[in-house]
Amino acid sequence: MYSSDQLSNLQDFIKKKFSDFQEHNKTQIFEGSSLGGKVLVKISISN
């Protein structure tokens, strides 16, 4: 499981990426890994 610090960092990362998504207004995919686990997030934004 993720520690609360790691989840907080992931949330901050997603928020930062999300603001980038809004600027580009298109589907973005990014992934990260922690403790041997893998996180894949796909966000699609439409108006």
C-alpha positions in Angstrom: 0.0 0.0 0.0 1.0 3.6 -0.5 2.0 5.6 2.5 0.1 8.8 3.1 3.1 10.9 2.0 3.3 9.0 -1.3 -0.5 9.4 -1.8 -0.1 13.1 -1.1 2.7 13.4 -3.5 0.8 11.5 -6.1 -2.2 13.8 -5.6 0.0 16.9 -6.0 1.5 15.3 -9.1 -2.0 14.7 -10.6 -3.1 18.2 -9.8 0.0 19.7 -11.5 -0.6 17.4 -14.5 -4.3 18.2 -14.5 -3.6 21.9 -14.9 -1.3 21.0 -17.8 -4.1 18.9 -19.3 -6.5 21.9 -19.1 -4.0 24.0 -21.0 -3.6 21.5 -23.8 -7.2 20.3 -23.7 -6.5 16.8 -24.9 -6.1 13.2 -23.6 -3.0 12.7 -21.6 -1.4 9.6 -20.2 1.2 9.4 -17.5 2.5 6.7 -15.2 4.5 6.4 -12.1 5.8 3.6 -10.0 6.4 3.2 -6.3 7.3 0.2 -4.1 7.2 -2.1 -7.1 3.7 -1.1 -7.9 2.7 0.8 -11.1 0.2 3.5 -11.5 -1.2 4.4 -14.9 -3.5 7.4 -15.1 -5.4 8.4 -18.3 -7.3 11.6 -18.2 -9.5 12.9 -21.0 -10.9 16.4 -20.9 -13.6 17.7 -23.1 -15.4 21.0 -22.9 
